[in-house]
C-alpha cells in the first residue's frame, strides 16, 4: 500500500495549501475576468487539465485535488457507495452553462485582451481577507456535507466543475488514439471477490469491469486503490489506448511490473 500512502500524503499537502490556491481552481474567477476580456490563471489551469487528460486521465482528482482529499476524508466517516447513475449528470448542468457563459462574456468584451495569472489574488495568494475566508469555508463545507450526507466522493460526482474538463479531454484523446495511463486487468485470474469494488473511492463496479475486460471508465480517477487492494494482483497500470488496440510493448511491460 506504499503507493496509497504517498497519494494520501500528496493530498494532505494539497489540502493544507488550499487556502492559497483556491482561486486558481475557482469557476467564478474566470467569469468575473472574462467580462473584461481577461484570461485568468484558473482558466489556464482548467485548459491544462483538458489538454493533459489524454495522457494522464483524471490523476489530478485522486492525487492532487484538495476537494478530492476532502472526499476521501469524509469516506472514513461515511464509506457508503453512491448511486452514480442518479447524480453524476449534475456536474454537467453546472459545466455546460458555465462554458456558455464564459464564451458569451469574452465575446461581449471583444475577445481576450490580456492574461492575468494572479487575477483577484493578493500577491498570488487567495485567502488573504475575511471575504475570501468566507468563500473558502463555504466551499470546504459544501464538499464535507455532500460526502457525509451522500457517501464516497459525492462532491466529485455532483458539483465538481473541473471533472468535465478531464472527462472531455480523455474522450477526445481516446477517439484520436492518443495513448495514456490506463488500467488493465487479467480477467482470467479474477475470482470475483469484490475487494476492488468495495474499495473504489469513486463507487465504480470494478469487479464487473474486470470481468468484461474493459477497465476504462469516465469516473475512474486512476487512484490505484483497486490495483493495490486486489489479493491476486489482477489489475495494473499500463500505457496505451485499449479502445484502439494500442497496447504496445511498453504498456505490457508497465502492466507486468504492477500486476505480477
C-alpha positions in Angstrom: 0.0 0.0 0.0 3.0 2.3 -0.3 1.5 4.0 -3.3 -1.7 4.8 -1.4 0.4 6.3 1.5 2.2 8.5 -1.0 -1.1 9.5 -2.6 -2.6 10.5 0.7 0.5 12.5 1.7 0.3 14.5 -1.5 -3.4 15.0 -1.0 -2.7 16.3 2.5 -0.2 18.8 1.3 -2.6 20.0 -1.4 -5.4 20.3 1.2 -3.2 22.4 3.5 -2.3 24.6 0.6 -5.9 25.1 -0.5 -6.4 28.5 1.2 -3.6 29.8 -1.0 -4.6 28.0 -4.2 -8.4 28.1 -4.2 -8.7 31.0 -6.6 -6.7 29.1 -9.1 -9.4 26.4 -9.1 -12.4 28.7 -8.8 -15.1 28.7 -11.5 -16.2 32.2 -10.5 -12.9 33.9 -11.1 -12.8 33.2 -14.9 -16.3 34.6 -15.3 -15.5 37.8 -13.4 -12.4 38.4 -15.5 -14.0 37.4 -18.8 -16.3 40.3 -18.6 -13.2 42.5 -19.1 -11.6 40.2 -21.7 -9.1 38.8 -19.1 -7.9 35.2 -19.1 -7.0 34.1 -15.5 -4.7 31.5 -14.0 -7.7 29.4 -13.1 -8.9 29.3 -16.7 -5.5 28.4 -17.9 -5.4 25.6 -15.2 -8.7 24.2 -16.5 -7.4 24.2 -20.0 -4.3 22.4 -18.8 -6.5 19.7 -17.2 -8.2 19.3 -20.6 -5.1 19.0 -22.7 -3.3 16.7 -20.2 -6.2 14.3 -19.8 -5.4 12.2 -22.9 -2.1 11.3 -21.2 -2.9 11.5 -17.5 -6.7 10.9 -17.4 -8.1 12.0 -14.0 -4.9 11.5 -12.0 -5.4 15.1 -10.7 -8.6 14.1 -9.0 -7.1 11.3 -6.9 -3.6 12.7 -6.2 -3.7 16.5 -6.1 -7.3 17.9 -5.9 -8.0 19.3 -2.4 -11.7 18.7 -2.9 -10.9 15.1 -3.6 -8.9 15.0 -0.4 -11.9 16.2 1.5 -14.0 13.5 -0.2 -11.5 10.8 0.9 -11.5 12.1 4.4 -15.3 12.0 4.7 -15.2 8.4 3.4 -13.6 7.4 6.6 -16.7 8.6 8.4 -19.3 7.6 5.8 -18.0 4.9 3.5 -21.3 4.4 1.7 -21.2 3.8 -2.0 -23.1 6.4 -4.1 -25.6 5.7 -6.8 -23.7 7.4 -9.6 -26.5 6.9 -12.1 -28.7 9.2 -10.2 -26.3 12.1 -9.5 -23.3 12.0 -12.0 -25.1 14.2 -14.5 -25.5 17.1 -12.1 -21.9 18.4 -12.7 -22.7 18.8 -16.4 -25.7 21.1 -15.5 -23.1 23.3 -13.9 -20.3 22.9 -16.5 -22.2 23.4 -19.8 -23.9 26.8 -18.8 -20.5 27.8 -17.3 -18.7 27.3 -20.6 -21.5 29.0 -22.5 -21.4 32.0 -20.1 -17.7 32.3 -20.3 -17.7 32.3 -24.1 -20.5 34.9 -24.2 -18.7 37.2 -21.7 -15.5 37.0 -23.7 -17.4 37.8 -26.9 -19.1 40.8 -25.3 -15.7 42.0 -24.1 -14.4 41.9 -27.7 -12.2 38.9 -27.1 -9.2 38.3 -25.0 -7.3 41.5 -24.1 -4.8 40.2 -21.5 -3.7 37.3 -19.4 -3.5 37.8 -15.6 -2.5 34.6 -13.9 -2.8 36.1 -10.4 -6.2 37.8 -11.0 -8.2 38.5 -7.8 -5.3 37.2 -5.6 -3.1 39.2 -3.2 0.5 38.7 -4.3 -0.6 35.3 -5.7 -2.4 34.1 -2.6 -6.1 33.5 -2.5 -7.3 33.7 1.1 -5.9 37.0 2.4 -9.1 38.7 3.8 -12.3 38.0 5.5 -14.4 37.8 2.3 -12.0 35.2 0.8 -12.0 33.3 4.0 -15.8 33.0 3.9 -15.7 31.7 0.3 -13.1 29.1 1.3 -15.1 27.9 4.3 -18.3 27.6 2.2 -16.5 25.5 -0.5 -15.0 23.2 2.1 -18.3 22.9 4.0 -20.2 22.0 0.8 -17.8 19.2 -0.1 -17.8 18.0 3.6 -21.6 18.0 3.8 -22.1 16.1 0.5 -19.6 13.5 1.5 -21.1 13.0 4.9 -24.7 13.1 3.7 -24.5 11.1 0.5 -21.3 9.0 0.5 -18.0 8.4 -1.2 -16.8 11.5 -3.0 -20.3 12.7 -3.6 -18.9 16.2 -4.4 -16.8 14.8 -7.2 -19.9 13.2 -8.8 -22.2 16.2 -8.4 -20.7 19.7 -8.2 -17.1 19.3 -9.4 -16.6 21.8 -12.2 -13.1 20.5 -13.1 -14.1 16.9 -13.8 -15.8 17.6 -17.1 -12.6 19.1 -18.5 -10.7 15.9 -17.8 -13.5 13.7 -19.0 -13.8 15.6 -22.2 -10.1 15.6 -22.7 -9.8 11.9 -22.2 -12.7 11.2 -24.5 -11.1 13.2 -27.3 -7.7 11.5 -26.7 -9.2 8.0 -26.9 -11.1 8.9 -30.1 -7.8 10.1 -31.6 -5.9 7.1 -30.5 -3.6 9.0 -28.1 -2.0 6.6 -25.6 -2.1 7.5 -21.9 -2.1 6.0 -18.4 -4.9 3.4 -18.0 -5.9 0.3 -16.1 -5.8 -3.2 -17.5 -6.8 -6.5 -15.9 -6.2 -10.2 -16.4 -9.9 -11.3 -16.3 -8.9 -15.0 -16.3 -7.2 -14.6 -12.9 -10.1 -12.8 -11.2 -12.0 -14.7 -8.5 -14.8 -12.0 -8.3 -14.0 -11.5 -4.6 -15.3 -7.9 -4.9 -12.4 -6.3 -2.9 -11.7 -3.9 -5.8 -15.3 -2.7 -6.0 -15.8 -2.2 -2.3 -12.6 -0.2 -2.0 -13.1 2.0 -5.0 -13.3 5.7 -3.9 -15.5 6.5 -6.9 -18.0 3.8 -6.3 -17.3 2.1 -9.6 -18.3 -1.6 -10.4 -14.6 -2.5 -10.8 -15.2 -6.3 -10.5 -17.7 -6.1 -13.4 -15.3 -4.1 -15.4 -12.6 -6.7 -14.9 -15.0 -9.5 -15.9 -15.9 -7.5 -19.1 -12.3 -6.8 -19.9 -13.0 -3.1 -20.2 -11.3 -1.1 -17.5 -11.8 2.4 -18.9 -14.5 4.5 -17.1 -15.0 8.2 -17.3 -15.3 8.4 -13.5 -12.1 6.5 -12.8 -9.5 8.8 -11.2 -6.7 6.3 -11.5 -6.1 6.3 -7.8 -4.8 2.7 -7.9 -6.9 1.5 -4.9 -8.1 -1.4 -6.9 -4.6 -2.2 -8.1 -3.2 -2.2 -4.5 -6.2 -4.0 -2.9 -6.5 -6.9 -5.3 -5.2 -10.0 -3.5 -4.4 -11.7 -6.8 -2.8 -8.7 -8.4 -5.2 -8.9 -11.3 -5.3 -5.2 -12.1 -2.4 -3.0 -13.0 -1.5 0.3 -14.7 -0.4 0.4 -18.3 0.4 2.9 -21.0 -1.7 2.7 -24.1 -5.2 3.1 -25.5 -7.2 -0.1 -25.2 -10.1 1.2 -27.2 -7.9 1.4 -30.3 -5.9 -1.7 -29.7 -2.9 0.4 -28.7 -1.5 -2.0 -26.1 2.1 -1.8 -27.2 5.2 -3.3 -25.7 5.8 -0.5 -23.3 2.2 -0.8 -21.9 2.6 -4.6 -21.4 5.9 -4.1 -19.6 4.4 -1.4 -17.3 1.4 -3.7 -16.6 3.7 -6.6 -15.8 5.6 -4.5 -13.3 2.5 -3.8 -11.3 0.4 -7.0 -11.5 2.9 -9.8 -11.2 
